[in-house]
Structures are given as C-alpha cells and as structure tokens.
C-alpha cells in the first residue's frame, strides 16, 4: 500500500472542490498498475464524493442543493458549535470513496471526478489517498 495526503483549502461553507488531478497524481506516483484507490476525508464535516467534473455548474448546483436541504430542515440541533448540518451532510455523502485502478490510472468515467465536499468552510482540509495493489 502507498499513501499520500492532499491539502485542500476551501473558501465557502458549502463547496465541492475537485481533487481529481491530485488523486490521479497519487495513483501514478504509487506505481500500482492494477488495484484499488481509497480516497478518505480526515474530517467530520467534509466528505469525499464522485460526480461530474466536466461542467463546473454541477459542483455549484450540488452546493446550492446542500444549502437548500439544510435550510429546509425542521430540526432543532443541540450541538453547541452550530454545525450539525455539516455533520449530517458528511454522514449522507460519506467520508470516503473507492476507485478501481487500471493501467496505473484511477478508473473514472469520462465525465467523473473526485471532490472534497466541504460543509463547514472556510477550512484547511486533508484528504488521504491509499493505493492498494491487486
């Protein structure tokens, strides 16, 4: 297994930051030709997701939908920090993603990319990438 960290600076409370290039670089540098890549957020208020990375409007639309969803909740959160919505979204999206590695590259579809999903920004985040050979 080869591991590496990706540093991400977020600028919005809800934001989807493409880390596709960094994940591809980590896989290439691992030297693994066939296997699995695990991309994991080291935070309780930021997730990792895979979605369209061709049209940047998709990432903006997802962030807008998250704002709308949490704004429409009829819930009284008790967490003193005031970011229970962030914890909820992280749980719904998931803290990690697995991607097959084929030919030394992440096996992503034509339009797919890997995103850090920020739900409590402005933050400095760390995403961990572990690449396992088959």
N, C-alpha and C positions, 0 to 999 in steps of 0.2 A: 504494500500500500504506500502511495505517495500522497502527502498532504501539503496544502498551501493555504494561505489566508489572502482574502481580497478585502481591502479597505474601501468603504463607501461613505461618502459624505452626502447626507440628504439635506434638502432645502425646504421641504414642505411637510406639514403634519401628515398628510396622506400623499404618498408619491410612489411611483413604480420606476425604479432605476434599472436600466438594462446593464447586466453584468455579463452578457453573452461573450464578448471579446475576452474578458478576463478568465472566464470558465474555459473557453477554448484554449487559451494560452496555458492554463494549468494542466489541462489534459495532454497537450502536446509535450510540455516540459516533463511530464511524468514518464514518458517513454512507453506507456501502456498502449498496445495496439488493439487489444480486444478485452473488454471488461465492463466495469460499471463505475460511474462517477456519482458521488454523493455530494450535493451542494446543500449546506446547512447554515442557517442563521444562528448566531450565538446570542440571540436576544429574545426577550419575552414579548416585545411589542413590534417585531419586524419578522416577516415571513419570507419564504422563497417560493416563487411560482413560475410556471412556464406558460407563455402566451404569445400572441403575435408581436413580433419585434420589427416588422416592416413599416407599418403605419403608426407613427408616434401618437396619433389620436387615440389608439386603443388604450395605451397606458394612462393617458389623461382621462379617458372615459371611465376606466376602472377606478381611478382615484375619486372621480366625481361620484360614482355609484357607491363607493365606501362611505363618503361623506353623507350622502343622502340616506343610506341604510342606517347608519348610526344615529343620524339626526332624527330619524322617524321612530326610533325605539321608544316604547313606553316602559322604560325600566329605570328604577332608581338604584344606581350603582353605589356601593358603600365604600369602595376602595378610596382611601384618602388622597391619593395622588391625582385623581381626576382623569385617569387614562384607562379606565376599564373597557371602554370601547376599543382601544388599541389591543388589549389582551384578547378580547373577543374575536376581533378580526384575525389576529395571528393564529388563534385556535382554528378558525374556519378555513383559512388558507393553507395552514401547515407550515411547519418550521423547516422542512427540507424537501428536496426533490431528488429522485434517482434518474440518471440518464445513462442509457447504454453507450458504450464506447466501441466504435467500429472503425477500423483503419486508422487508429490513432486520433480520432476526432469524436466529439460528442455527437451522438446520432439524433440530431434535431431535424424536424421537418423544415421544409423550405422557408416558411414564414415564422417559425418558432424561435423564441429567445428566452433567456433566463433572466429573471428580475428579482431584485430585492424589493419586497413590498414593505414600504415604510408606513407605519400607522401612528407614530408618536414623534415626528420630526420637529425640528432640526436636530440631527444627531450624526455622530461618527459611529459607523457600524462595521462589524467584522463578519464576513461570510467565509466559512471554511469549506474547502474543496478537498475531498479524498477520492483518489482514483485507485480502484482495485483491479488487478489483472484477472482474467477469466481462469 
